[in-house]
Amino acid sequence: MALDLLMIFLTTLFIALLAFVGILSLYVREKSLNKILILLVSLSAGALMGGAFIHLLPKAVEKTGGTDVFIFVLIGFILFFVIEKILHWRHCHDGKCEVHTFHYMNLFGDAIHNFIDGLIIATSFVVSTPLGLTTTVAIAAHELPQEIGDFGVLVYGGFEKKKALILNFVVALTVVVGGIFGFFLSKSVETAAGYLLPFAAGGFLYIAATDLVPEIKKELNFKRYMLTLIVFIIGILIMWLIKIVMPLINLG
Protein backbone atom coordinates (compact mmCIF):
# COMPACT_ATOMS: atom_id res chain seq x y z
CA MET A 1 0.00 0.00 0.00
CA ALA A 2 2.87 2.38 0.84
CA LEU A 3 4.37 1.76 -2.61
CA ASP A 4 1.01 2.53 -4.23
CA LEU A 5 0.80 5.83 -2.32
CA LEU A 6 4.34 6.75 -3.38
CA MET A 7 3.59 5.93 -7.04
CA ILE A 8 0.35 7.92 -6.93
CA PHE A 9 2.14 10.89 -5.34
CA LEU A 10 5.04 10.85 -7.82
CA THR A 11 2.90 10.41 -10.93
CA THR A 12 0.37 13.07 -9.93
CA LEU A 13 3.20 15.46 -9.03
CA PHE A 14 4.66 14.81 -12.49
CA ILE A 15 1.28 15.74 -14.01
CA ALA A 16 1.18 18.91 -11.91
CA LEU A 17 4.69 19.93 -13.00
CA LEU A 18 3.50 19.87 -16.62
CA ALA A 19 1.83 23.19 -15.81
CA PHE A 20 5.22 24.81 -16.39
CA VAL A 21 5.17 23.90 -20.10
CA GLY A 22 3.08 27.04 -20.48
CA ILE A 23 6.34 28.96 -20.39
CA LEU A 24 6.95 27.72 -23.94
CA SER A 25 4.47 30.30 -25.16
CA LEU A 26 6.87 33.02 -23.98
CA TYR A 27 9.79 31.84 -26.07
CA VAL A 28 8.26 30.15 -29.12
CA ARG A 29 6.82 32.16 -31.99
CA GLU A 30 3.04 31.93 -32.21
CA LYS A 31 3.09 30.30 -35.65
CA SER A 32 5.56 27.63 -34.51
CA LEU A 33 3.65 27.13 -31.26
CA ASN A 34 0.41 26.51 -33.15
CA LYS A 35 2.12 23.82 -35.23
CA ILE A 36 3.44 22.16 -32.06
CA LEU A 37 0.05 22.38 -30.35
CA ILE A 38 -1.90 20.67 -33.14
CA LEU A 39 0.56 17.76 -33.06
CA LEU A 40 0.29 17.54 -29.26
CA VAL A 41 -3.51 17.61 -29.56
CA SER A 42 -3.35 14.76 -32.10
CA LEU A 43 -1.04 12.71 -29.88
CA SER A 44 -3.29 13.39 -26.89
CA ALA A 45 -6.44 12.30 -28.74
CA GLY A 46 -4.80 9.04 -29.79
CA ALA A 47 -3.42 8.37 -26.31
CA LEU A 48 -6.77 9.00 -24.62
CA MET A 49 -8.69 6.79 -27.04
CA GLY A 50 -6.02 4.12 -26.86
CA GLY A 51 -6.02 4.31 -23.07
CA ALA A 52 -9.80 3.90 -22.99
CA PHE A 53 -10.12 1.03 -25.48
CA ILE A 54 -6.84 -0.83 -24.92
CA HIS A 55 -6.41 -0.50 -21.14
CA LEU A 56 -9.34 0.82 -19.10
CA LEU A 57 -12.24 -1.02 -20.74
CA PRO A 58 -10.59 -4.47 -20.98
CA LYS A 59 -9.58 -4.21 -17.29
CA ALA A 60 -13.11 -3.12 -16.34
CA VAL A 61 -14.64 -6.06 -18.23
CA GLU A 62 -12.16 -8.39 -16.52
CA LYS A 63 -13.09 -7.13 -13.06
CA THR A 64 -16.86 -7.11 -13.57
CA GLY A 65 -17.38 -9.90 -16.07
CA GLY A 66 -18.76 -7.33 -18.49
CA THR A 67 -21.76 -6.44 -16.34
CA ASP A 68 -23.03 -2.97 -17.23
CA VAL A 69 -19.53 -1.78 -18.14
CA PHE A 70 -20.64 0.11 -21.22
CA ILE A 71 -23.52 1.76 -19.38
CA PHE A 72 -20.93 3.31 -17.08
CA VAL A 73 -18.96 4.44 -20.14
CA LEU A 74 -22.05 6.34 -21.25
CA ILE A 75 -22.57 7.73 -17.75
CA GLY A 76 -18.96 8.93 -17.69
CA PHE A 77 -19.32 10.50 -21.15
CA ILE A 78 -22.53 12.33 -20.20
CA LEU A 79 -21.24 13.44 -16.80
CA PHE A 80 -18.08 14.91 -18.30
CA PHE A 81 -20.31 16.77 -20.77
CA VAL A 82 -22.41 18.18 -17.92
CA ILE A 83 -19.35 19.10 -15.84
CA GLU A 84 -17.77 20.91 -18.77
CA LYS A 85 -20.95 22.87 -19.49
CA ILE A 86 -21.40 23.89 -15.86
CA LEU A 87 -17.80 24.87 -15.23
CA HIS A 88 -17.26 26.72 -18.51
CA TRP A 89 -20.62 28.52 -18.60
CA ARG A 90 -20.35 32.29 -18.56
CA HIS A 91 -23.19 34.73 -18.03
CA CYS A 92 -23.19 37.04 -21.02
CA HIS A 93 -25.84 37.84 -23.59
CA ASP A 94 -24.27 40.32 -25.99
CA GLY A 95 -21.21 38.28 -26.95
CA LYS A 96 -18.93 40.34 -24.71
CA CYS A 97 -17.96 38.36 -21.60
CA GLU A 98 -15.85 39.92 -18.87
CA VAL A 99 -12.34 38.53 -19.27
CA HIS A 100 -11.66 38.40 -15.52
CA THR A 101 -14.74 36.20 -15.03
CA PHE A 102 -13.48 33.91 -17.75
CA HIS A 103 -10.01 33.31 -16.39
CA TYR A 104 -11.18 32.79 -12.78
CA MET A 105 -13.77 30.36 -14.08
CA ASN A 106 -11.00 28.67 -16.04
CA LEU A 107 -8.94 28.24 -12.85
CA PHE A 108 -11.88 26.76 -10.97
CA GLY A 109 -12.75 24.42 -13.84
CA ASP A 110 -9.16 23.25 -14.12
CA ALA A 111 -8.99 22.56 -10.38
CA ILE A 112 -12.02 20.26 -10.58
CA HIS A 113 -10.73 18.64 -13.77
CA ASN A 114 -7.31 17.98 -12.24
CA PHE A 115 -8.83 16.59 -9.04
CA ILE A 116 -10.82 14.09 -11.14
CA ASP A 117 -7.63 13.18 -13.03
CA GLY A 118 -6.00 12.42 -9.67
CA LEU A 119 -8.89 10.16 -8.68
CA ILE A 120 -8.61 8.32 -12.01
CA ILE A 121 -4.86 7.81 -11.53
CA ALA A 122 -5.40 6.55 -7.96
CA THR A 123 -8.12 4.16 -9.11
CA SER A 124 -5.85 2.79 -11.81
CA PHE A 125 -2.94 2.21 -9.42
CA VAL A 126 -5.26 0.44 -6.96
CA VAL A 127 -6.13 -2.01 -9.75
CA SER A 128 -2.51 -2.50 -10.89
CA THR A 129 0.75 -0.61 -11.31
CA PRO A 130 0.86 -1.06 -15.12
CA LEU A 131 -2.66 0.36 -15.45
CA GLY A 132 -1.71 3.29 -13.21
CA LEU A 133 1.35 4.10 -15.32
CA THR A 134 -0.59 3.75 -18.56
CA THR A 135 -3.32 6.07 -17.30
CA THR A 136 -0.69 8.59 -16.24
CA VAL A 137 0.80 8.56 -19.75
CA ALA A 138 -2.63 9.16 -21.32
CA ILE A 139 -3.43 12.01 -18.93
CA ALA A 140 0.04 13.55 -19.39
CA ALA A 141 -0.42 13.56 -23.17
CA HIS A 142 -3.67 15.46 -22.71
CA GLU A 143 -2.22 17.91 -20.17
CA LEU A 144 0.63 19.12 -22.40
CA PRO A 145 -1.48 21.10 -24.92
CA GLN A 146 -4.07 21.98 -22.26
CA GLU A 147 -1.54 23.59 -19.91
CA ILE A 148 -0.10 25.72 -22.70
CA GLY A 149 -3.63 26.87 -23.52
CA ASP A 150 -4.50 27.51 -19.87
CA PHE A 151 -1.42 29.67 -19.40
CA GLY A 152 -2.41 31.69 -22.46
CA VAL A 153 -5.91 32.21 -21.05
CA LEU A 154 -4.55 33.54 -17.75
CA VAL A 155 -2.17 35.96 -19.49
CA TYR A 156 -4.97 37.11 -21.81
CA GLY A 157 -7.16 37.57 -18.73
CA GLY A 158 -4.77 40.14 -17.31
CA PHE A 159 -2.37 38.22 -15.06
CA GLU A 160 1.34 38.97 -15.25
CA LYS A 161 3.19 36.07 -16.87
CA LYS A 162 5.02 35.04 -13.69
CA LYS A 163 1.81 35.12 -11.66
CA ALA A 164 -0.04 33.19 -14.37
CA LEU A 165 2.62 30.47 -14.32
CA ILE A 166 2.48 30.16 -10.52
CA LEU A 167 -1.33 30.13 -10.44
CA ASN A 168 -1.45 27.51 -13.17
CA PHE A 169 0.89 25.28 -11.14
CA VAL A 170 -1.01 25.79 -7.87
CA VAL A 171 -4.25 24.78 -9.59
CA ALA A 172 -2.48 21.82 -11.20
CA LEU A 173 -1.54 20.56 -7.72
CA THR A 174 -5.17 19.57 -7.20
CA VAL A 175 -4.30 16.45 -9.22
CA VAL A 176 -2.04 15.43 -6.31
CA VAL A 177 -4.88 16.11 -3.85
CA GLY A 178 -7.22 13.97 -5.97
CA GLY A 179 -4.66 11.17 -6.12
CA ILE A 180 -4.06 11.09 -2.35
CA PHE A 181 -7.80 11.38 -1.65
CA GLY A 182 -8.41 8.43 -3.99
CA PHE A 183 -5.70 6.40 -2.28
CA PHE A 184 -7.18 6.83 1.20
CA LEU A 185 -10.50 5.70 -0.21
CA SER A 186 -8.68 2.76 -1.78
CA LYS A 187 -10.79 0.08 -0.14
CA SER A 188 -13.94 1.63 -1.48
CA VAL A 189 -12.20 2.43 -4.76
CA GLU A 190 -10.95 -1.13 -5.20
CA THR A 191 -14.47 -2.47 -4.70
CA ALA A 192 -15.89 0.02 -7.17
CA ALA A 193 -12.95 -0.03 -9.60
CA GLY A 194 -14.82 -2.15 -12.12
CA TYR A 195 -17.28 0.72 -12.48
CA LEU A 196 -14.91 3.66 -11.97
CA LEU A 197 -12.65 2.47 -14.80
CA PRO A 198 -15.38 2.56 -17.49
CA PHE A 199 -16.49 5.91 -16.04
CA ALA A 200 -12.93 7.17 -16.59
CA ALA A 201 -12.95 5.65 -20.08
CA GLY A 202 -16.13 7.58 -20.85
CA GLY A 203 -14.36 10.77 -19.73
CA PHE A 204 -11.34 9.99 -21.90
CA LEU A 205 -13.58 9.38 -24.90
CA TYR A 206 -15.52 12.59 -24.26
CA ILE A 207 -12.36 14.70 -24.14
CA ALA A 208 -10.94 13.06 -27.26
CA ALA A 209 -14.15 13.13 -29.29
CA THR A 210 -15.52 16.57 -28.39
CA ASP A 211 -12.43 18.68 -27.57
CA LEU A 212 -9.47 17.23 -29.44
CA VAL A 213 -10.63 15.55 -32.66
CA PRO A 214 -12.66 18.65 -33.72
CA GLU A 215 -9.44 20.69 -33.42
CA ILE A 216 -7.64 18.21 -35.67
CA LYS A 217 -10.43 18.44 -38.24
CA LYS A 218 -9.93 22.20 -38.53
CA GLU A 219 -6.64 21.60 -40.37
CA LEU A 220 -7.34 22.25 -44.06
CA ASN A 221 -3.89 21.66 -45.52
CA PHE A 222 -3.86 18.03 -46.73
CA LYS A 223 -0.21 17.30 -45.91
CA ARG A 224 -0.48 18.74 -42.40
CA TYR A 225 -3.78 16.93 -41.90
CA MET A 226 -2.15 13.62 -42.82
CA LEU A 227 0.67 14.41 -40.40
CA THR A 228 -1.83 14.98 -37.58
CA LEU A 229 -3.52 11.69 -38.49
CA ILE A 230 -0.19 9.86 -38.30
CA VAL A 231 0.54 11.42 -34.89
CA PHE A 232 -2.97 10.46 -33.74
CA ILE A 233 -2.27 6.84 -34.71
CA ILE A 234 1.12 7.04 -32.95
CA GLY A 235 -0.74 8.01 -29.77
CA ILE A 236 -2.84 4.85 -30.05
CA LEU A 237 0.23 2.73 -30.85
CA ILE A 238 2.01 4.05 -27.74
CA MET A 239 -0.87 2.74 -25.62
CA TRP A 240 -0.74 -0.60 -27.44
CA LEU A 241 3.04 -0.89 -26.98
CA ILE A 242 2.70 -0.13 -23.27
CA LYS A 243 0.20 -2.98 -22.98
CA ILE A 244 2.77 -5.33 -24.51
CA VAL A 245 5.82 -4.03 -22.62
CA MET A 246 4.36 -3.72 -19.11
CA PRO A 247 3.84 -7.46 -18.50
CA LEU A 248 7.38 -8.14 -19.74
CA ILE A 249 8.90 -5.95 -17.02
CA ASN A 250 6.63 -7.56 -14.42
CA LEU A 251 5.29 -4.48 -12.67
CA GLY A 252 1.97 -5.71 -11.55
Buried (B, 14 or more C-beta within 10 A) or exposed (E): EEEBBEBBBEBBBBBBBBBBBBBBBEEBEEEEBEBBBBBBBBBBBBBBBBBBBBBBBBBBBEBBEEEBBBEBBEBBBEBBBEBBEEBEEEEEEEEEEEEEEBBBBBBEBBBBBBBBBBBBBBBBBBBBBBBBBBBBBBBBBBBBBBBBBBBBBBBEBEBEBEEBBBBBBEBBBBBBBBBBBBBEBBEEBBEBBBBBBBBBBBBBBBBBBEBBBEBBEEBEEEEEBEBBBEBBBBBBBBBEEBBEEBEEEEBE
